[in-house]
C-alpha cells in the first residue's frame, strides 16, 4: 500500500532549511550554479540573490557575467565540472564578475527567468548546417552549489518564507520536499542529477540521487528519500501549505509549457566579400566628329581649351584632345597626351574613359599582350565600335578570335576617318596574311579597294593584292602586283614589295643567290629606317648565310640589333634576327670544329643573341654547344649559367645537367656538384634523374671522393654506370675488382674505349695477373694504335720465365723500352 508523506517530518525539515536560507549579515550573497553539456550547446544556470540583475557579455573568446554587488561564486564546483564549451572560470572586480573561456566565434544566447540567468553556449556556426534547438536533448547535468553561509540566529519563520522555501524554482538552498514528483523524468533509468556540496565535502557521500526536472534548472522537485519516517497527522497549517505548494507547482508547469522555444538562432554567416562591379559597357565612338573637318583649326581649339580649363573641366578637355589624336591615328602624340591626363587627378569615370582610349592606342600600335585590354575582356554586344577594336587588338596574336567579328568591323570601318581606317585595315590585312587566311584577306582587300583605293597610293593595296595572289598560288600575278607597288618608289610598302619580288623570283629559280644579294644590296641606300628595313636586312642576311658569307651575315645581324629595340618595329627585328641567327648557326654546325666563328658571334653579338632568342633558349643552347665543340668552355658555361638561372621546373634540371657536363669536362667538378644540387627536383622524369645521378658520380670521381661516387652509382645500370663504377674501383686501388669491372664492360653492350683498355691493362698489371695482361695485349693491341696509350700493353707485359738469355727476350726488352719512350713523348705532347 502506498505510504503517505510524513507531514511532521516535512514541516520540520522545511523550517530548518528556511532558516538556513537566510544569509548572514556580514557575508556576501551566495550564487548557486548548474553546468551541463547538451547536444549542440552547453548550459550554465546561475541563481542569484534577489535584487541582483546579472548581465552576460561576450568579449571575443571570453564570457563575462557581471553583477552590481559582490557575490560568492562557486568557483571550486565549477572548476571540478567538465564542459566542452565553458572552462577556466575566474572571478574579478572583488566578486562582481565571473569570466569563463568559450570557443572563439561561439553562438551565445542568454535570458533571465525570475532569479535565474540561463546562458547557452553553442559551437561556432557551420555554413549550411542549421543548429538544433537547445531543448531537444537533456543529458546529465552537474549542479555546482556555492558554500552555504553561516546561519543567522533563529527566528520564527513566516508562512511566506516557508512557501518560498518549498517553491520548486525558489531559493538555491531549499531542502528536498517529501511529496511525489509531478512530472516523469525524461532520462533513462539509472541516470540521475549528481549534486555537489561545499568545498571539502566528499561528493560520493551524503548526497541523494534525484530525477532532474525536464529543463535543468536549479532547485527542481525532489522525491521521497529512502528511509523516510512514517507520515504523522497533518496540522491545519501544513495542509494549507501543501495546497499552496501544489498550486504553485502546477502554475509553474503551465508557464514552462507555454514558454516559447528559446532555440539559439544561428549566428549570421560571414558574407562573401562583395565582387567588384563589372565595368560599364564601352559606348559608341563618333570618330568622324572627333577628327573634325580641319586638322589645324581643330587641334588649336582643343589645345586652347585644355590651357583655359581648370579641375575636372581640364581633364575633359584633355580627353577631347586624346580623342582627336586617336581619330587622326597619331599614336605617339596620343600616348603623351594620356600621360598628361593621368597627372591631372581624373575622377573615376574619367579614368575609365582614359583607360578605354589607352587600350585603343595599344591596339593601334599592335601590342603583343591584349589579354588585359578592355576591348578583349568585355563582351562586344551590339556595339560595332567595340567589335572593330576587339578585332584589331586580337589580330596580331589570335587571328582565329579576331576574324569572328570581321564582317561587322569592315562595315563599321566605312565611317571611320581615312587615316585611322587605313591603319586599322593594314593591321587586319597583315594579320590575315601572316595566318595564311586568303578568304579573310580577300574581304579586307575588297574593303581597301572600295573606300581607300586613292588613299593607298603608297603601294599598300598592290602589295596586299600580291600577297593574296601568292596565297592563291598564282606567282605571276603576284609578281605583277609587286612590280606595280615597287613602281611607286616611296613608302615602306613599295620597298617591301620590291624585297618580296626578289625573294619570290629566287624561290622560282629566276634569280640565283648572287643575283638576289646584288639586288638586295642595291636597295641599301633606298632604306630610310622605315618598317621595311627589318625585312630587307633579314632577307639580305639570310642570303649571305646561304652563300657561306658568314662574316657579312654577322654584320647584318649586328645592324639589326643596333637599330631596333623592343618596340612595335623591334618585334619584327627580333623575329628576323632569330631567323638569321638560326641560318648562321646552321652554317656553323656544318663547319669543321676549331674555328673562331662561334666565339666571334658570342663576343660581338652575345647580348643581341640573348634578345633575339626564344623563351626556351634553343638558340643560345646551340651556340653553347658550338663553343664547347670548338674548345671555348668558359664562354659556353657562362651562357648555360644564364639559361639555368632563368629556367624553371624540368627545363632547369635539364639545363643544369648540361652545364654540369660542361663543367666536368673542363675540370671544375666542385662547381658541377653545386650546380646539380641547386637545380634538382623531386618530380623529374626517370631518364633525366638517372642522367643527373651519373653526372653526380662522375663529378665525385673527378673531385677525389671515390666512396661517395660508388655510393651514388648504387642501383644504376647501363654502360655508363658500369664504366664509372670500374673507374671508381681503379681510383680506390681495388685492382682485381677494377680489372674484372673493365672486363665486364663489354657485356653491357658498350664498345670499350682506348682509355678503358689501358686502365684494364694497368689494373691487371697492378693486380699481378700476368696471364690476363698478356691476353689483353694480344687482342687489344691494335685498338691502342694511334692513341696516347699506344705501346702501354707491350711495356707492361710480364718478362719471360727465368732461363738462359735469348735473342728473343733481348729484342722484346728493347721493343718495350722503345714503346715506353714513345709513350712518354706522346704524353708530354698531349697532357
Buried (B, 14 or more C-beta within 10 A) or exposed (E): EEEEBBBBBBBEBBBBBBBBBBBEEEEBBBBBBBBBBBEBBBBBBBBBBEEBEBEBEBEEEBBBBBBEEBBBBBBBBBEBBEBEBBBEBBBEEEBBBBBBBBBEEBBBBBEBBEBBBBBBBBBEBEEEEEBBBBBEEBEEBBBBBBBBBEEEEEEEBEEEBBBBBBBBBBBBBBBBBBBEBEEEBEBEEEBBBBBBBEEEEEEEEEBEEBBBBBBBBBBBBBBBEEEBEEBBEBEEEBEEBBEBBEEBBEEBBEEBEEEEEBBBEBBEEEEEEEEEEEEEEBEEBEBEEBBBEEEEEBBEBBBEBBEEBEEBEBBBBBBBBBBBBBBBBBBEBBBEBBEBBBEBEBEEEBBBBBBBBBBBBBBBBBBEEBEEBBBBEBEBEEBBBBBBBBBBBBBBBBBEBBBBBBEBBBEBBEEBBBBBBBBBBBBBBBBBBEBEBBEBBBBBBEBBEEBBEEBBEBBBBBBBBBBBBBBEEBBEBBBBBBBBBBEBEEBBBBBBBBBBBBBBBBEEEEBEBEBBBEBBEEBEEBBEEBBBBBBBBBBBBBBBBBBEBBEBBBBBBBBBBEBBEEEBBBBBBBBBBBBBBBBBBEBBEEBEEEBEBBBEBBEBBBEBBBBBBEEEBBBBBBBBBBBBBBEBBEBBBBBBBBBBEEBEEEBBBBBBBBBBBBBBBBEBBEBBBBBBEEBBBEEBEEEBBBBBBBBBBBBBBBBEBBEBBBEBBEEBEEBBBBBBBBBBBBBBEBBBBBBBBBBEBEEEEBEBBBBBBBBBBBBBBBBEBBEBBBEBBEEBBEBBEEBBBBBBBBBBBBEEEEEEEEEEBEEBEEBBEEBBEBBEEBEEEEE
